[in-house]
Amino acid sequence: MNTTTLLVIAKEPVPGRVKTRLTPPFTPVEAAALAEAALADTLAAVAAAPARRRVLVLEGRPGPWLPPGFEVLPQCAGSLDLRLAAAFGACDGPALLIGMDTPQVTPELLSVDWSQYGAWFGPAVDGGFWALGLAVPDPALLRGVPMSVPGTGAAQYERLRAAGLRTGRLPVLRDVDTAEDAGPVAAQAPAGAFAARLAGLTRPVLR
């Protein structure tokens, strides 16, 4: 039996509240549509990966984009490090957390082996991380890590190293943060909802 809890931390895709760095060139409505598609792809990958639990840690309310088989937990208040820490605190066994910004993620990438590792780490192109896994979910390993800065990934990885955790490395992935990220990410998953939604939006910057 698989013992992993797969966590997805996400925002409800509401115009003006998600993917604001996509505007311009996209409108807030278009940016929210891209966010919804990215979230749908992410949840589909999680649904197809082996797991004991699948948990959406959500700011906002679930919508028709949520597939069956997920528990929904509200995000706690506070900075991102505290929200991530609280997500791990809701787990009682090995847990792997990802965000909604990597719609190119696959079930295979999420099928981690805990037999030789105490942690898993997925670095992002922008210096952050797209995945973090802990065999023993200790919220203290995230509290105080500076988030959304170029050194976030290095700081989080150092926390794992300092804790003496043998850490497996996942491939480097690119987050969708800006319009310039959208095209390369869609090209990595051309059959996904994100690529289809992006293809319907014509912007010179993407050509």
Backbone as a printed PyTorch tensor [residue, N CA C, xyz], in Angstrom:
tensor([[[  0.8440,  -1.1980,   0.0000],
         [  0.0000,   0.0000,   0.0000],
         [  0.8790,   1.2460,   0.0000]],

        [[  0.6020,   2.2050,  -0.8520],
         [  1.3530,   3.4440,  -0.8900],
         [  1.0520,   4.2650,   0.3670]],

        [[  2.1120,   4.8140,   0.9590],
         [  1.9490,   5.5490,   2.2140],
         [  1.9940,   7.0630,   2.0420]],

        [[  2.1660,   7.5400,   0.8190],
         [  2.3940,   8.9620,   0.5860],
         [  1.0950,   9.7630,   0.5610]],

        [[  1.1200,  10.9080,   1.2230],
         [  0.0850,  11.9130,   1.0530],
         [  0.5800,  12.9240,   0.0290]],

        [[ -0.1890,  13.1530,  -1.0140],
         [  0.1430,  14.1640,  -2.0140],
         [ -0.6440,  15.4320,  -1.7120]],

        [[  0.0800,  16.5110,  -1.5090],
         [ -0.5140,  17.7960,  -1.1640],
         [ -0.3820,  18.7590,  -2.3370]],

        [[ -1.4510,  19.4750,  -2.6370],
         [ -1.4110,  20.5530,  -3.6260],
         [ -1.8480,  21.8270,  -2.9210]],

        [[ -0.9780,  22.8290,  -2.9020],
         [ -1.3480,  24.1150,  -2.3080],
         [ -1.7160,  25.0610,  -3.4410]],

        [[ -2.8850,  25.6660,  -3.3400],
         [ -3.4210,  26.4070,  -4.4860],
         [ -4.3490,  27.5200,  -4.0290]],

        [[ -4.5970,  28.4360,  -4.9770],
         [ -5.6050,  29.4770,  -4.8190],
         [ -6.7660,  29.1910,  -5.7650]],

        [[ -7.9560,  29.5140,  -5.3180],
         [ -9.1030,  29.4760,  -6.2150],
         [ -8.8370,  30.4380,  -7.3810]],

        [[ -9.0290,  29.9740,  -8.6310],
         [ -8.6960,  30.8210,  -9.7850],
         [ -9.7230,  31.9210, -10.0440]],

        [[ -9.6340,  32.9790,  -9.2530],
         [-10.5420,  34.1170,  -9.3440],
         [ -9.8220,  35.2650, -10.0440]],

        [[-10.4340,  35.8650, -11.0620],
         [ -9.7840,  36.9980, -11.7530],
         [ -9.3610,  38.1000, -10.7820]],

        [[ -8.1340,  38.5740, -10.9860],
         [ -7.6070,  39.6280, -10.1450],
         [ -6.9210,  39.1480,  -8.8890]],

        [[ -7.0490,  37.8350,  -8.5900],
         [ -6.4440,  37.2880,  -7.3670],
         [ -5.3970,  36.2300,  -7.6510]],

        [[ -5.3440,  35.7370,  -8.8850],
         [ -4.3550,  34.7250,  -9.2410],
         [ -3.6030,  35.1600, -10.4910]],

        [[ -2.3580,  34.7250, -10.5660],
         [ -1.5200,  34.9580, -11.7460],
         [ -1.5360,  36.4300, -12.1790]],

        [[ -1.4280,  37.3230, -11.2070],
         [ -1.4610,  38.7470, -11.5320],
         [ -0.2260,  39.1800, -12.3320]],

        [[  0.8430,  38.4060, -12.2720],
         [  2.0370,  38.7590, -13.0420],
         [  1.8830,  38.4130, -14.5250]],

        [[  0.7930,  37.7650, -14.8730],
         [  0.4960,  37.5150, -16.2890],
         [ -0.1850,  38.7130, -16.9480]],

        [[ -0.5550,  39.6880, -16.1330],
         [ -1.2480,  40.8640, -16.6700],
         [ -0.3710,  42.0990, -16.5240]],

        [[ -0.0780,  42.7440, -17.6300],
         [ -0.3070,  42.3160, -19.0130],
         [  0.7170,  41.2590, -19.4220]],

        [[  0.5500,  40.6370, -20.5710],
         [ -0.3480,  40.9820, -21.6720],
         [ -1.7560,  40.4200, -21.5250]],

        [[ -1.9760,  39.4780, -20.6080],
         [ -3.3000,  38.8820, -20.4820],
         [ -4.1820,  39.7350, -19.5790]],

        [[ -5.4730,  39.6670, -19.7880],
         [ -6.4160,  40.3250, -18.8940],
         [ -6.5410,  39.4980, -17.6150]],

        [[ -7.0730,  40.0750, -16.5470],
         [ -7.2810,  39.2880, -15.3330],
         [ -8.1440,  38.0470, -15.5620]],

        [[ -9.1530,  38.1470, -16.4210],
         [-10.0020,  36.9890, -16.7110],
         [ -9.2050,  35.9090, -17.4360]],

        [[ -8.3850,  36.3160, -18.3900],
         [ -7.5660,  35.3450, -19.1250],
         [ -6.5240,  34.7200, -18.2050]],

        [[ -5.9230,  35.5220, -17.3380],
         [ -4.9360,  34.9880, -16.4030],
         [ -5.5680,  33.9600, -15.4660]],

        [[ -6.7830,  34.2390, -15.0120],
         [ -7.4760,  33.2880, -14.1480],
         [ -7.8240,  32.0060, -14.9060]],

        [[ -8.1630,  32.1300, -16.1760],
         [ -8.4560,  30.9470, -16.9890],
         [ -7.2030,  30.0900, -17.1510]],

        [[ -6.0630,  30.7240, -17.3360],
         [ -4.8050,  29.9790, -17.4210],
         [ -4.4810,  29.3120, -16.0790]],

        [[ -4.7290,  30.0260, -14.9900],
         [ -4.4970,  29.4500, -13.6700],
         [ -5.3910,  28.2390, -13.4290]],

        [[ -6.6560,  28.3500, -13.8400],
         [ -7.5770,  27.2170, -13.6760],
         [ -7.1150,  26.0160, -14.4810]],

        [[ -6.6400,  26.2520, -15.6970],
         [ -6.1580,  25.1520, -16.5270],
         [ -4.9080,  24.5210, -15.9220]],

        [[ -4.0020,  25.3530, -15.4050],
         [ -2.8010,  24.8220, -14.7640],
         [ -3.1680,  23.9900, -13.5380]],

        [[ -4.1200,  24.4710, -12.7670],
         [ -4.5660,  23.7320, -11.5890],
         [ -5.2200,  22.4150, -11.9940]],

        [[ -6.0270,  22.4330, -13.0470],
         [ -6.6820,  21.2060, -13.5110],
         [ -5.6500,  20.1600, -13.9350]],

        [[ -4.6220,  20.5930, -14.6760],
         [ -3.5670,  19.6600, -15.0780],
         [ -2.8330,  19.0950, -13.8670]],

        [[ -2.5430,  19.9540, -12.9080],
         [ -1.8390,  19.5220, -11.7030],
         [ -2.6560,  18.4930, -10.9380]],

        [[ -3.9280,  18.7820, -10.7490],
         [ -4.7930,  17.8540, -10.0040],
         [ -4.9710,  16.5390, -10.7510]],

        [[ -5.0050,  16.5790, -12.0790],
         [ -5.1150,  15.3500, -12.8620],
         [ -3.8800,  14.4780, -12.6670]],

        [[ -2.6910,  15.0980, -12.6280],
         [ -1.4660,  14.3340, -12.4050],
         [ -1.4650,  13.7120, -11.0150]],

        [[ -1.9020,  14.4670, -10.0190],
         [ -1.9680,  13.9470,  -8.6590],
         [ -2.9830,  12.8150,  -8.5630]],

        [[ -4.1190,  12.9730,  -9.2220],
         [ -5.1520,  11.9340,  -9.1980],
         [ -4.6550,  10.6330,  -9.8080]],

        [[ -3.7400,  10.7250, -10.7810],
         [ -3.2380,   9.5360, -11.4620],
         [ -2.0190,   8.9220, -10.7800]],

        [[ -1.4540,   9.6140,  -9.8070],
         [ -0.2640,   9.1110,  -9.1110],
         [ -0.6810,   8.2530,  -7.9180]],

        [[  0.1150,   7.2520,  -7.5710],
         [ -0.2090,   6.4430,  -6.3950],
         [ -0.0860,   7.2630,  -5.1200]],

        [[ -1.0570,   7.1310,  -4.2210],
         [ -1.0510,   7.9050,  -2.9790],
         [ -2.0050,   7.2860,  -1.9790]],

        [[ -1.7190,   7.5170,  -0.7060],
         [ -2.6430,   7.1250,   0.3540],
         [ -3.7300,   8.1720,   0.5280]],

        [[ -3.3350,   9.4420,   0.4180],
         [ -4.2720,  10.5600,   0.4990],
         [ -3.9050,  11.5720,  -0.5700]],

        [[ -4.9030,  12.2670,  -1.0560],
         [ -4.7030,  13.3970,  -1.9720],
         [ -5.4340,  14.5860,  -1.3650]],

        [[ -4.6800,  15.6340,  -1.0730],
         [ -5.2200,  16.7550,  -0.3130],
         [ -4.9750,  18.0530,  -1.0720]],

        [[ -6.0250,  18.8330,  -1.2810],
         [ -5.9240,  20.1670,  -1.8360],
         [ -5.9910,  21.1580,  -0.6860]],

        [[ -4.9020,  21.9020,  -0.4920],
         [ -4.8450,  22.9180,   0.5510],
         [ -5.1650,  24.2450,  -0.1370]],

        [[ -6.3760,  24.7190,   0.0540],
         [ -6.9440,  25.7340,  -0.8320],
         [ -7.2130,  27.0570,  -0.1320]],

        [[ -6.8240,  28.1400,  -0.8060],
         [ -7.2890,  29.4750,  -0.4410],
         [ -8.4800,  29.7990,  -1.3370]],

        [[ -9.6510,  29.8400,  -0.7610],
         [-10.8700,  30.0390,  -1.5480],
         [-11.7690,  28.8230,  -1.4760]],

        [[-12.5950,  28.6860,  -2.4990],
         [-13.5820,  27.6090,  -2.5190],
         [-13.3340,  26.6730,  -3.6990]],

        [[-13.5930,  25.3870,  -3.5360],
         [-13.4330,  24.4640,  -4.6700],
         [-14.4770,  24.7230,  -5.7450]],

        [[-14.1170,  24.3860,  -6.9780],
         [-15.0120,  24.5710,  -8.1110],
         [-15.1110,  23.3160,  -8.9470]],

        [[-15.7170,  23.4020, -10.1180],
         [-15.8900,  22.2260, -10.9810],
         [-14.5750,  21.6560, -11.5040]],

        [[-13.4910,  22.3690, -11.3250],
         [-12.1700,  21.8880, -11.7330],
         [-11.6080,  20.8430, -10.7690]],

        [[-12.2390,  20.6280,  -9.6360],
         [-11.7240,  19.6800,  -8.6430],
         [-12.2240,  18.2670,  -8.9480]],

        [[-11.3150,  17.3270,  -9.2470],
         [-11.7610,  15.9540,  -9.5100],
         [-12.1200,  15.2280,  -8.2180]],

        [[-12.7950,  14.0990,  -8.3120],
         [-13.1200,  13.3390,  -7.1080],
         [-11.8620,  12.7370,  -6.4780]],

        [[-11.9810,  12.3760,  -5.2210],
         [-10.8840,  11.6910,  -4.5510],
         [ -9.9590,  12.5930,  -3.7600]],

        [[-10.2830,  13.8860,  -3.6680],
         [ -9.4410,  14.8280,  -2.9340],
         [-10.1230,  15.2820,  -1.6510]],

        [[ -9.3510,  15.3560,  -0.5830],
         [ -9.7740,  16.0960,   0.5890],
         [ -9.4410,  17.5710,   0.3360]],

        [[-10.2370,  18.4540,   0.8840],
         [ -9.9760,  19.8870,   0.7570],
         [ -9.7980,  20.4680,   2.1450]],

        [[ -8.6420,  21.0850,   2.3610],
         [ -8.3480,  21.7580,   3.6200],
         [ -8.1350,  23.2360,   3.3370]],

        [[ -8.6330,  24.1120,   4.1900],
         [ -8.3850,  25.5460,   3.9840],
         [ -6.9490,  25.8970,   4.3560]],

        [[ -6.3700,  26.8310,   3.6010],
         [ -5.0610,  27.3410,   3.9900],
         [ -5.1890,  28.1570,   5.2670]],

        [[ -4.1600,  28.0540,   6.0950],
         [ -4.1580,  28.8780,   7.2970],
         [ -3.7560,  30.3040,   6.9270]],

        [[ -3.9300,  31.2100,   7.8400],
         [ -3.5030,  32.5850,   7.6290],
         [ -1.9930,  32.6830,   7.7960]],

        [[ -1.4320,  33.7710,   7.2670],
         [ -0.0190,  34.0000,   7.4800],
         [  0.7920,  33.9240,   6.2170]],

        [[  2.0990,  34.0490,   6.3650],
         [  3.0240,  34.0300,   5.2360],
         [  3.1000,  32.6340,   4.6330]],

        [[  3.6970,  32.5560,   3.4340],
         [  3.7080,  31.2940,   2.7080],
         [  4.4380,  30.1950,   3.4670]],

        [[  5.5260,  30.5140,   4.1430],
         [  6.2340,  29.4720,   4.8990],
         [  5.3350,  28.8680,   5.9750]],

        [[  4.5120,  29.6940,   6.6030],
         [  3.6000,  29.1800,   7.6260],
         [  2.4840,  28.3470,   7.0130]],

        [[  2.0260,  28.7490,   5.8350],
         [  0.9680,  27.9770,   5.1770],
         [  1.4800,  26.6170,   4.7050]],

        [[  2.7040,  26.5970,   4.1890],
         [  3.2870,  25.3130,   3.7910],
         [  3.5330,  24.4310,   5.0150]],

        [[  4.0280,  25.0350,   6.0740],
         [  4.2710,  24.2790,   7.3010],
         [  2.9830,  23.6560,   7.8220]],

        [[  1.9020,  24.4290,   7.8010],
         [  0.6190,  23.9180,   8.2830],
         [  0.1150,  22.7740,   7.4150]],

        [[  0.3760,  22.8440,   6.1100],
         [ -0.0330,  21.7570,   5.2210],
         [  0.6540,  20.4550,   5.6140]],

        [[  1.9440,  20.5270,   5.8800],
         [  2.6520,  19.3240,   6.3290],
         [  2.1780,  18.8860,   7.7130]],

        [[  1.8140,  19.8610,   8.5360],
         [  1.3230,  19.5190,   9.8640],
         [  0.0250,  18.7360,   9.8540]],

        [[ -0.6930,  18.7660,   8.7330],
         [ -1.9470,  18.0160,   8.6090],
         [ -1.7100,  16.5680,   8.1860]],

        [[ -0.4450,  16.1730,   8.0400],
         [ -0.1170,  14.8240,   7.5640],
         [  0.4700,  13.9890,   8.6970]],

        [[  0.2190,  12.6790,   8.6350],
         [  0.7200,  11.7750,   9.6650],
         [  1.6600,  10.7200,   9.0970]],

        [[  2.2010,  10.9850,   7.9280],
         [  3.1400,  10.0580,   7.3020],
         [  3.8370,  10.7710,   6.1650]],

        [[  4.5840,  10.0560,   5.3410],
         [  5.3070,  10.6970,   4.2390],
         [  4.3900,  11.5660,   3.3840]],

        [[  4.8730,  12.7620,   3.0460],
         [  4.0550,  13.7040,   2.2910],
         [  4.9080,  14.4220,   1.2610]],

        [[  4.3280,  14.6170,   0.0780],
         [  4.9760,  15.3630,  -0.9940],
         [  4.0480,  16.5030,  -1.3840]],

        [[  4.5680,  17.7320,  -1.3190],
         [  3.7750,  18.9280,  -1.6000],
         [  4.2300,  19.5740,  -2.8970]],

        [[  3.2530,  19.9760,  -3.7110],
         [  3.5270,  20.7460,  -4.9190],
         [  2.5430,  21.9080,  -4.9900]],

        [[  2.8250,  22.8560,  -5.8910],
         [  1.9320,  23.9760,  -6.1060],
         [  1.1060,  23.7840,  -7.3650]],

        [[  0.4980,  24.8710,  -7.8340],
         [ -0.3740,  24.8170,  -9.0140],
         [  0.2810,  25.4520, -10.2290]],

        [[  1.5830,  25.7490, -10.1240],
         [  2.2660,  26.5150, -11.1780],
         [  3.0590,  25.6530, -12.1500]],

        [[  2.9980,  24.3320, -12.0010],
         [  3.7490,  23.4410, -12.8930],
         [  2.7930,  22.4380, -13.5470]],

        [[  1.9930,  22.8880, -14.5090],
         [  1.0340,  21.9770, -15.1420],
         [  1.6920,  20.8710, -15.9630]],

        [[  3.0060,  20.9660, -16.1800],
         [  3.7180,  19.9150, -16.9030],
         [  4.0980,  18.7440, -16.0020]],

        [[  3.7780,  18.8050, -14.7120],
         [  4.1170,  17.7150, -13.8110],
         [  3.4030,  16.4330, -14.2420]],

        [[  4.0380,  15.2890, -13.9970],
         [  3.4830,  13.9980, -14.3910],
         [  3.3010,  13.0980, -13.1730]],

        [[  2.4470,  12.0790, -13.2710],
         [  2.3190,  11.1300, -12.1660],
         [  3.6390,  10.4590, -11.8300]],

        [[  4.4730,  10.2270, -12.8370],
         [  5.7550,   9.5590, -12.5950],
         [  6.6530,  10.4010, -11.6900]],

        [[  6.6550,  11.7210, -11.8990],
         [  7.4710,  12.5950, -11.0590],
         [  7.0070,  12.5870,  -9.6070]],

        [[  5.7370,  12.3080,  -9.4010],
         [  5.1730,  12.3350,  -8.0600],
         [  5.2560,  10.9840,  -7.3540]],

        [[  5.7640,   9.9830,  -8.0460],
         [  5.8430,   8.6210,  -7.4840],
         [  7.2090,   8.4190,  -6.8330]],

        [[  7.4310,   9.0770,  -5.6950],
         [  8.7410,   9.0500,  -5.0560],
         [  8.8760,   7.8220,  -4.1550]],

        [[ 10.1170,   7.4100,  -3.9620],
         [ 10.4580,   6.2390,  -3.1530],
         [ 11.1050,   6.7280,  -1.8580]],

        [[ 10.5290,   6.3620,  -0.7450],
         [ 11.0240,   6.8140,   0.5480],
         [ 12.0190,   5.8550,   1.1790]],

        [[ 12.3150,   4.7500,   0.5280],
         [ 13.1240,   3.7110,   1.1810],
         [ 14.5400,   4.1790,   1.5130]],

        [[ 15.0800,   5.1290,   0.7280],
         [ 16.4480,   5.5880,   0.9610],
         [ 16.5490,   7.0750,   1.2730]],

        [[ 15.4120,   7.7650,   1.3320],
         [ 15.4550,   9.2140,   1.4840],
         [ 14.5170,   9.6880,   2.5920]],

        [[ 14.9900,  10.7030,   3.3050],
         [ 14.1440,  11.3510,   4.3050],
         [ 13.4190,  12.5480,   3.7550]],

        [[ 13.8300,  12.9870,   2.5550],
         [ 13.1960,  14.1520,   1.9320],
         [ 13.3720,  14.0750,   0.4230]],

        [[ 12.5110,  14.7970,  -0.2810],
         [ 12.6290,  14.9790,  -1.7300],
         [ 12.5120,  16.4600,  -2.0220]],

        [[ 13.2750,  16.9070,  -3.0270],
         [ 13.3260,  18.3240,  -3.3450],
         [ 13.2910,  18.5120,  -4.8520]],

        [[ 12.3450,  19.3580,  -5.3200],
         [ 12.2330,  19.6620,  -6.7390],
         [ 12.5260,  21.1190,  -6.9830]],

        [[ 13.7200,  21.4700,  -7.4620],
         [ 14.0570,  22.8750,  -7.6830],
         [ 13.3310,  23.4660,  -8.8810]],

        [[ 13.0990,  24.7660,  -8.8230],
         [ 12.4640,  25.4850,  -9.9220],
         [ 13.4900,  26.3820, -10.6150]],

        [[ 13.2220,  26.6890, -11.8670],
         [ 14.1290,  27.5050, -12.6670],
         [ 14.3770,  28.8670, -12.0230]],

        [[ 13.3700,  29.4250, -11.3660],
         [ 13.4850,  30.7760, -10.8210],
         [ 14.2080,  30.8390,  -9.4750]],

        [[ 14.7250,  29.7050,  -9.0050],
         [ 15.4330,  29.6900,  -7.7360],
         [ 14.5930,  29.2290,  -6.5620]],

        [[ 13.3320,  28.9930,  -6.8050],
         [ 12.4630,  28.4520,  -5.7640],
         [ 12.4210,  26.9330,  -5.8260]],

        [[ 11.2900,  26.3690,  -5.4310],
         [ 11.1110,  24.9250,  -5.5600],
         [  9.6650,  24.6410,  -5.9160]],

        [[  9.4860,  23.5810,  -6.7150],
         [  8.1310,  23.2080,  -7.1260],
         [  7.6120,  22.0120,  -6.3460]],

        [[  8.4980,  21.2850,  -5.6740],
         [  8.0870,  20.1080,  -4.9080],
         [  8.9490,  19.9890,  -3.6660]],

        [[  8.3220,  19.5750,  -2.5760],
         [  9.0420,  19.2970,  -1.3390],
         [  8.3910,  18.1000,  -0.6780]],

        [[  9.1920,  17.1040,  -0.3820],
         [  8.6830,  15.9090,   0.2620],
         [  9.3960,  15.6380,   1.5730]],

        [[  8.6550,  15.2150,   2.5780],
         [  9.2180,  14.8850,   3.8820],
         [  8.6880,  13.5370,   4.3300]],

        [[  9.5960,  12.6150,   4.6380],
         [  9.1770,  11.3030,   5.1370],
         [  8.4980,  11.4350,   6.4920]],

        [[  9.0170,  12.3390,   7.3140],
         [  8.3980,  12.6780,   8.5980],
         [  8.0430,  14.1620,   8.5290]],

        [[  6.7720,  14.4890,   8.3260],
         [  6.3870,  15.8960,   8.1010],
         [  6.6190,  16.7550,   9.3440]],

        [[  7.6800,  17.5350,   9.3260],
         [  8.0260,  18.4120,  10.4400],
         [  7.8220,  19.8560,   9.9950]],

        [[  6.7710,  20.5120,  10.4680],
         [  6.5080,  21.8870,  10.0370],
         [  7.6620,  22.8420,  10.3190]],

        [[  8.4920,  22.5480,  11.3250],
         [  9.6010,  23.4330,  11.6680],
         [ 10.6230,  23.5360,  10.5530]],

        [[ 10.6440,  22.5620,   9.6450],
         [ 11.5910,  22.6000,   8.5350],
         [ 11.2330,  23.6700,   7.5030]],

        [[ 10.0420,  24.2530,   7.6000],
         [  9.6250,  25.2970,   6.6590],
         [  9.4750,  26.6660,   7.2980]],

        [[  9.1650,  26.7110,   8.5680],
         [  8.9270,  27.9910,   9.2110],
         [ 10.1870,  28.8540,   9.1760]],

        [[ 10.0190,  30.0810,   8.7010],
         [ 11.1350,  31.0070,   8.6550],
         [ 11.9410,  30.9820,   7.3780]],

        [[ 11.6560,  30.0380,   6.4870],
         [ 12.3470,  30.0320,   5.1910],
         [ 11.8230,  31.2100,   4.3650]],

        [[ 12.6990,  32.0660,   3.8370],
         [ 12.2230,  33.2000,   3.0330],
         [ 11.6180,  32.7090,   1.7210]],

        [[ 10.4000,  33.1080,   1.4540],
         [  9.6790,  32.6290,   0.2860],
         [  9.6100,  33.7000,  -0.8100]],

        [[  9.4480,  33.2260,  -2.0440],
         [  9.2490,  34.0980,  -3.2090],
         [ 10.4160,  35.0450,  -3.4420]],

        [[ 11.6220,  34.5590,  -3.1610],
         [ 12.8430,  35.2970,  -3.4740],
         [ 13.7740,  34.3440,  -4.2200]],

        [[ 14.7770,  34.8760,  -4.9320],
         [ 15.6490,  33.9900,  -5.7220],
         [ 16.3650,  32.9130,  -4.9080]],

        [[ 16.5710,  33.1500,  -3.6130],
         [ 17.2710,  32.1730,  -2.7930],
         [ 16.3800,  31.2240,  -2.0250]],

        [[ 15.0950,  31.2120,  -2.3280],
         [ 14.1690,  30.3600,  -1.5740],
         [ 14.5640,  28.8870,  -1.6390]],

        [[ 14.8380,  28.3970,  -2.8370],
         [ 15.1670,  26.9870,  -2.9850],
         [ 16.4320,  26.6120,  -2.2230]],

        [[ 17.4540,  27.4520,  -2.3340],
         [ 18.7100,  27.1720,  -1.6400],
         [ 18.5090,  27.1650,  -0.1330]],

        [[ 17.7110,  28.1060,   0.3730],
         [ 17.4610,  28.1730,   1.8080],
         [ 16.6940,  26.9440,   2.2940]],

        [[ 15.6870,  26.5170,   1.5150],
         [ 14.9100,  25.3420,   1.9180],
         [ 15.7660,  24.0790,   1.8610]],

        [[ 16.5800,  23.9650,   0.8200],
         [ 17.4510,  22.7880,   0.7060],
         [ 18.4480,  22.7480,   1.8630]],

        [[ 18.9640,  23.9120,   2.2570],
         [ 19.8930,  23.9720,   3.3850],
         [ 19.2210,  23.5270,   4.6710]],

        [[ 17.9400,  23.8420,   4.8350],
         [ 17.1920,  23.3710,   6.0030],
         [ 17.1770,  21.8450,   6.0530]],

        [[ 16.9440,  21.2400,   4.8970],
         [ 16.9100,  19.7780,   4.8540],
         [ 18.2800,  19.2040,   5.1790]],

        [[ 19.3300,  19.7920,   4.6070],
         [ 20.6830,  19.3140,   4.8370],
         [ 21.0660,  19.4580,   6.3080]],

        [[ 20.7380,  20.6270,   6.8830],
         [ 21.0780,  20.8790,   8.2780],
         [ 20.3520,  19.9260,   9.2240]],

        [[ 19.1950,  19.4510,   8.8110],
         [ 18.4400,  18.4890,   9.6240],
         [ 18.9710,  17.0680,   9.4740]],

        [[ 19.9710,  16.8900,   8.6260],
         [ 20.5620,  15.5730,   8.4370],
         [ 19.7550,  14.6380,   7.5590]],

        [[ 18.8850,  15.2120,   6.7280],
         [ 18.0180,  14.3870,   5.8940],
         [ 18.7040,  14.0600,   4.5760]],

        [[ 18.7550,  12.7890,   4.2360],
         [ 19.2110,  12.4040,   2.9030],
         [ 18.1090,  12.7810,   1.9230]],

        [[ 18.4450,  13.6190,   0.9500],
         [ 17.4210,  14.2470,   0.1060],
         [ 17.5680,  13.8250,  -1.3430]],

        [[ 16.5010,  13.2620,  -1.8930],
         [ 16.4560,  12.9410,  -3.3190],
         [ 16.1270,  14.1800,  -4.1220]],

        [[ 16.7150,  14.2650,  -5.2990],
         [ 16.5020,  15.4430,  -6.1540],
         [ 15.5810,  15.0810,  -7.3060]],

        [[ 14.5450,  15.8660,  -7.4720],
         [ 13.6540,  15.7590,  -8.6230],
         [ 14.1550,  16.6990,  -9.7190]],

        [[ 13.6980,  16.5270, -10.9700],
         [ 14.1560,  17.4030, -12.0490],
         [ 13.7860,  18.8620, -11.8120]],

        [[ 14.5680,  19.7520, -12.3810],
         [ 14.2560,  21.1770, -12.3520],
         [ 13.0710,  21.4430, -13.2860]],

        [[ 12.0390,  22.1150, -12.7730],
         [ 10.8820,  22.4870, -13.5950],
         [ 10.7220,  24.0060, -13.5910]],

        [[ 10.0300,  24.4870, -14.5940],
         [  9.7730,  25.9150, -14.7300],
         [  8.3660,  26.2290, -14.2680]],

        [[  8.2350,  27.1500, -13.3340],
         [  6.9240,  27.6280, -12.8990],
         [  6.3380,  28.5720, -13.9420]],

        [[  5.0170,  28.6370, -13.9900],
         [  4.3510,  29.6570, -14.7890],
         [  4.1150,  30.8640, -13.8940]],

        [[  5.0250,  31.8190, -13.9860],
         [  4.8950,  33.0480, -13.2100],
         [  4.5940,  34.2470, -14.0940]],

        [[  5.1720,  34.2710, -15.2940],
         [  5.0030,  35.3890, -16.2080],
         [  4.5640,  34.8610, -17.5710]],

        [[  4.1880,  35.7690, -18.4590],
         [  3.7800,  35.3670, -19.8020],
         [  4.9130,  34.6750, -20.5420]],

        [[  6.1500,  35.0620, -20.2540],
         [  7.2900,  34.4330, -20.9120],
         [  7.4600,  32.9740, -20.5020]],

        [[  6.9500,  32.6080, -19.3380],
         [  7.0250,  31.2160, -18.8850],
         [  5.9900,  30.3370, -19.5600]],

        [[  4.8770,  30.9180, -19.9740],
         [  3.7210,  30.1340, -20.4000],
         [  4.0150,  29.2550, -21.6080]],

        [[  4.6190,  29.8240, -22.6350],
         [  4.8800,  29.0580, -23.8430],
         [  5.7890,  27.8590, -23.6270]],

        [[  6.9630,  28.0430, -23.0030],
         [  7.8440,  26.9010, -22.7590],
         [  7.2010,  25.8120, -21.9030]],

        [[  6.4220,  26.2090, -20.9070],
         [  5.7620,  25.2060, -20.0660],
         [  4.7110,  24.4410, -20.8690]],

        [[  3.9060,  25.1520, -21.6560],
         [  2.8890,  24.4850, -22.4790],
         [  3.5340,  23.5150, -23.4540]],

        [[  4.7040,  23.8540, -23.9640],
         [  5.3860,  22.9770, -24.9240],
         [  5.8180,  21.6670, -24.2820]],

        [[  6.0090,  21.6620, -22.9670],
         [  6.3990,  20.4360, -22.2730],
         [  5.2150,  19.5060, -22.0370]],

        [[  4.0010,  20.0410, -22.1240],
         [  2.7960,  19.2260, -21.9260],
         [  1.7530,  19.6530, -22.9430]],

        [[  2.0120,  19.3850, -24.2290],
         [  1.1430,  19.9160, -25.2800],
         [ -0.2710,  19.3540, -25.2750]],

        [[ -0.4860,  18.2170, -24.6160],
         [ -1.8230,  17.6190, -24.5940],
         [ -2.6490,  18.0650, -23.3960]],

        [[ -2.0860,  18.9360, -22.5570],
         [ -2.7690,  19.3150, -21.3350],
         [ -3.7590,  20.4450, -21.5080]],

        [[ -4.5280,  20.6900, -20.4530],
         [ -5.5160,  21.7660, -20.4650],
         [ -4.8410,  23.1310, -20.5410]],

        [[ -3.6780,  23.2660, -19.9010],
         [ -2.9940,  24.5510, -19.9200],
         [ -2.5560,  24.9080, -21.3330]],

        [[ -1.9720,  23.9560, -22.0460],
         [ -1.5440,  24.2200, -23.4220],
         [ -2.7240,  24.5620, -24.3060]],

        [[ -3.8470,  23.8680, -24.1220],
         [ -5.0320,  24.1430, -24.9360],
         [ -5.5790,  25.5380, -24.6480]],

        [[ -5.6090,  25.9140, -23.3660],
         [ -6.1210,  27.2360, -23.0080],
         [ -5.2060,  28.3290, -23.5430]],

        [[ -3.9080,  28.1170, -23.4400],
         [ -2.9540,  29.1160, -23.9330],
         [ -3.0630,  29.2770, -25.4470]],

        [[ -3.2780,  28.1630, -26.1400],
         [ -3.3730,  28.2180, -27.6010],
         [ -4.5510,  29.0670, -28.0580]],

        [[ -5.5630,  29.1840, -27.2020],
         [ -6.7220,  29.9930, -27.5690],
         [ -6.5490,  31.4700, -27.3040]],

        [[ -5.4050,  31.8440, -26.7300],
         [ -5.1340,  33.2510, -26.4160],
         [ -3.9750,  33.7100, -27.2750]],

        [[ -4.2040,  34.6590, -28.1220],
         [ -3.1770,  35.1360, -29.0360],
         [ -2.5400,  36.3940, -28.4860]],

        [[ -1.2500,  36.2950, -28.2040],
         [ -0.5000,  37.4450, -27.7210],
         [  0.8480,  37.4750, -28.4340]],

        [[  1.2490,  38.6010, -28.9820],
         [  2.5260,  38.6590, -29.7030],
         [  3.7050,  38.1830, -28.8920]],

        [[  3.6920,  38.4090, -27.5600],
         [  4.8310,  38.0290, -26.7370],
         [  5.0600,  36.5340, -26.7290]],

        [[  4.0200,  35.7610, -27.0860],
         [  4.1150,  34.3070, -27.0390],
         [  4.5430,  33.7230, -28.3770]],

        [[  4.6870,  34.5370, -29.4050],
         [  5.0160,  34.0160, -30.7180],
         [  6.5120,  33.8240, -30.8710]]])
